[in-house]
């Protein structure tokens, strides 16, 4: 619910919002803010999942914030490790901070990009 309310505020500011589903760590979402659901992942403890979003609205100079939560995954501890905007794309690395448990399903990554 909070994401939906936030997107309503972004839309009121003229920001485009959207959703996408990733396949093999990649998705296309041409919006300044969005939510991407990963494919089912089995990222081991202390390993990383890389999501590359093709996005014509993103520039290398943008300031991007992201968050991650469980989708269908019930184990592991996903955390945003690095966000790298580039002209036309965005790479978000999610690290599984768990000591022993692997991620075991989808994760949901939300982002918003602000122009510098």
C-alpha positions as a Markdown table, in Angstrom:
| # | Residue | x | y | z |
|---|---|---|---|---|
| 1 | Unk | 0.0 | 0.0 | 0.0 |
| 2 | Unk | 2.8 | 2.5 | 0.9 |
| 3 | Unk | 4.4 | 2.0 | -2.6 |
| 4 | Unk | 1.1 | 2.7 | -4.3 |
| 5 | Unk | 0.7 | 5.9 | -2.3 |
| 6 | Unk | 4.3 | 6.9 | -3.1 |
| 7 | Unk | 3.7 | 6.3 | -6.8 |
| 8 | Unk | 0.6 | 8.5 | -6.6 |
| 9 | Unk | 2.8 | 11.3 | -5.3 |
| 10 | Unk | 5.4 | 10.7 | -8.0 |
| 11 | Unk | 2.7 | 10.8 | -10.7 |
| 12 | Unk | 1.4 | 14.1 | -9.3 |
| 13 | Unk | 5.0 | 15.5 | -9.7 |
| 14 | Unk | 5.0 | 14.4 | -13.4 |
| 15 | Unk | 7.2 | 11.3 | -12.8 |
| 16 | Unk | 6.3 | 8.2 | -14.8 |
| 17 | Unk | 5.9 | 5.0 | -12.7 |
| 18 | Unk | 5.7 | 1.4 | -13.8 |
| 19 | Unk | 6.1 | -2.2 | -13.0 |
| 20 | Unk | 8.0 | -5.1 | -14.7 |
| 21 | Unk | 9.1 | -8.7 | -14.3 |
| 22 | Unk | 12.7 | -9.7 | -14.8 |
| 23 | Unk | 14.0 | -12.6 | -16.7 |
| 24 | Unk | 17.6 | -13.8 | -16.3 |
| 25 | Unk | 18.4 | -10.7 | -14.3 |
| 26 | Unk | 17.1 | -8.2 | -16.9 |
| 27 | Unk | 14.0 | -6.1 | -17.3 |
| 28 | Unk | 12.8 | -3.1 | -19.4 |
| 29 | Unk | 11.0 | -0.3 | -17.6 |
| 30 | Unk | 11.0 | 3.2 | -19.1 |
| 31 | Unk | 9.9 | 5.1 | -16.1 |
| 32 | Unk | 11.5 | 7.4 | -13.5 |
| 33 | Unk | 10.3 | 5.1 | -10.7 |
| 34 | Unk | 9.1 | 1.6 | -10.7 |
| 35 | Unk | 8.9 | -1.8 | -9.1 |
| 36 | Unk | 10.6 | -4.9 | -10.7 |
| 37 | Unk | 9.8 | -8.4 | -9.6 |
| 38 | Unk | 12.7 | -10.8 | -10.1 |
| 39 | Unk | 12.6 | -14.2 | -11.6 |
| 40 | Unk | 12.7 | -17.0 | -9.0 |
| 41 | Unk | 16.3 | -16.7 | -7.6 |
| 42 | Unk | 18.4 | -19.1 | -5.5 |
| 43 | Unk | 21.1 | -16.6 | -4.5 |
| 44 | Unk | 23.3 | -18.3 | -1.9 |
| 45 | Unk | 24.2 | -16.7 | 1.4 |
| 46 | Unk | 26.9 | -13.9 | 0.9 |
| 47 | Unk | 26.3 | -14.0 | -2.9 |
| 48 | Unk | 24.7 | -11.3 | -5.1 |
| 49 | Unk | 22.0 | -11.0 | -7.6 |
| 50 | Unk | 22.4 | -8.4 | -10.4 |
| 51 | Unk | 19.4 | -6.7 | -12.0 |
| 52 | Unk | 19.9 | -4.7 | -15.1 |
| 53 | Unk | 17.0 | -2.4 | -16.1 |
| 54 | Unk | 16.9 | -1.0 | -19.6 |
| 55 | Unk | 15.4 | 2.4 | -19.1 |
| 56 | Unk | 15.4 | 5.3 | -21.5 |
| 57 | Unk | 14.5 | 7.8 | -18.7 |
| 58 | Unk | 17.7 | 7.1 | -16.7 |
| 59 | Unk | 20.9 | 9.1 | -17.1 |
| 60 | Unk | 24.3 | 8.5 | -15.6 |
| 61 | Unk | 24.0 | 11.7 | -13.6 |
| 62 | Unk | 20.7 | 10.8 | -12.0 |
| 63 | Unk | 20.5 | 10.1 | -8.2 |
| 64 | Unk | 18.8 | 6.8 | -7.8 |
| 65 | Unk | 17.4 | 5.2 | -4.6 |
| 66 | Unk | 16.2 | 1.6 | -4.3 |
| 67 | Unk | 14.8 | -0.8 | -1.8 |
| 68 | Unk | 14.3 | -4.5 | -1.8 |
| 69 | Unk | 11.8 | -6.8 | -0.1 |
| 70 | Unk | 10.6 | -10.4 | -0.3 |
| 71 | Unk | 8.3 | -11.4 | -3.1 |
| 72 | Unk | 7.8 | -15.2 | -2.9 |
| 73 | Unk | 11.2 | -15.8 | -1.2 |
| 74 | Unk | 10.9 | -16.7 | 2.5 |
| 75 | Unk | 14.6 | -17.2 | 3.4 |
| 76 | Unk | 17.8 | -15.1 | 3.0 |
| 77 | Unk | 18.3 | -11.5 | 3.8 |
| 78 | Unk | 18.3 | -9.4 | 0.6 |
| 79 | Unk | 19.9 | -5.9 | 0.8 |
| 80 | Unk | 20.7 | -3.3 | -1.8 |
| 81 | Unk | 24.5 | -3.4 | -2.3 |
| 82 | Unk | 25.1 | -1.0 | -5.2 |
| 83 | Unk | 23.1 | 1.2 | -7.6 |
| 84 | Unk | 24.8 | 2.3 | -10.8 |
| 85 | Unk | 22.8 | 4.5 | -13.2 |
| 86 | Unk | 24.0 | 4.9 | -16.8 |
| 87 | Unk | 22.6 | 6.6 | -19.8 |
| 88 | Unk | 19.7 | 4.3 | -20.8 |
| 89 | Unk | 20.1 | 1.7 | -18.0 |
| 90 | Unk | 20.3 | 1.1 | -14.3 |
| 91 | Unk | 22.2 | -1.8 | -12.6 |
| 92 | Unk | 21.1 | -2.7 | -9.1 |
| 93 | Unk | 23.1 | -5.3 | -7.1 |
| 94 | Unk | 21.2 | -7.1 | -4.3 |
| 95 | Unk | 23.4 | -9.0 | -1.8 |
| 96 | Unk | 22.1 | -11.9 | 0.3 |
| 97 | Unk | 23.4 | -10.9 | 3.8 |
| 98 | Unk | 22.3 | -14.2 | 5.4 |
| 99 | Unk | 24.9 | -16.3 | 7.1 |
| 100 | Unk | 23.7 | -19.6 | 5.7 |
| 101 | Unk | 20.2 | -19.3 | 4.0 |
| 102 | Unk | 19.8 | -18.8 | 0.2 |
| 103 | Unk | 17.1 | -16.7 | -1.3 |
| 104 | Unk | 14.4 | -19.2 | -2.5 |
| 105 | Unk | 12.0 | -17.3 | -4.7 |
| 106 | Unk | 11.3 | -13.8 | -6.1 |
| 107 | Unk | 12.4 | -10.5 | -4.7 |
| 108 | Unk | 10.8 | -7.2 | -5.4 |
| 109 | Unk | 13.0 | -4.2 | -6.1 |
| 110 | Unk | 11.6 | -0.6 | -6.1 |
| 111 | Unk | 13.5 | 2.4 | -7.4 |
| 112 | Unk | 13.2 | 6.1 | -8.0 |
| 113 | Unk | 15.5 | 8.3 | -10.1 |
| 114 | Unk | 15.9 | 12.0 | -9.5 |
| 115 | Unk | 17.5 | 14.3 | -12.1 |
| 116 | Unk | 20.7 | 15.9 | -10.9 |
